[in-house]
Structures are given as structure tokens and as C-alpha cells.
Amino acid sequence: MTIGAIHFNNHAGSLYHLVKKIGGAMTGAMANRARTEMKVNERYQWLGEQSQARVRQILKRSSLCVLSSRVEGGATCYQRR
């Protein structure tokens, strides 16, 4: 399963977000794309496979969670207020 967790932070008086992608890559090409994105986009982090406990920690601190997997039932978004 791939989960996107988005953190909203107030940095130097301006709001910005950090996207953390959790889950293993299905192919080597997907892994390469994620690594390339991390090099060019400081707001993107691919964390790869994580334990269930670690995923819960990340989601607890997130403002938004996106489950974009078609296999897992299609796109779903959860927002914490």
C-alpha cells in the first residue's frame, strides 16, 4: 500500500507543505522516479516500506492523508482539522 502524508508547516511566516510517500515501489523504474523527485524537490520524501507502528506515527503528525491506490479501493483522502 502506498500512502501520501502531507504535513503543513508555518516556516518563516509562510505556509508550506511536505509530502511523505510511504510504501515500496512496485518496479525499479518507480523507485528511480521517487529518488529523482527527492533530489529535485526538497518538499518530497519517499520513505519506502515502513512498519505499521511507524506509519501510525507519521499519520498522527500529518494534516492530510491520501490513499491513491486503485488496488486498495481507489483514491481516498482524509483531512485532520
Helices and strands as residue ranges (DSSP letters): E 3-11, E 14-22, H 28-40, E 44-48, H 52-60, E 64-67, E 76-79
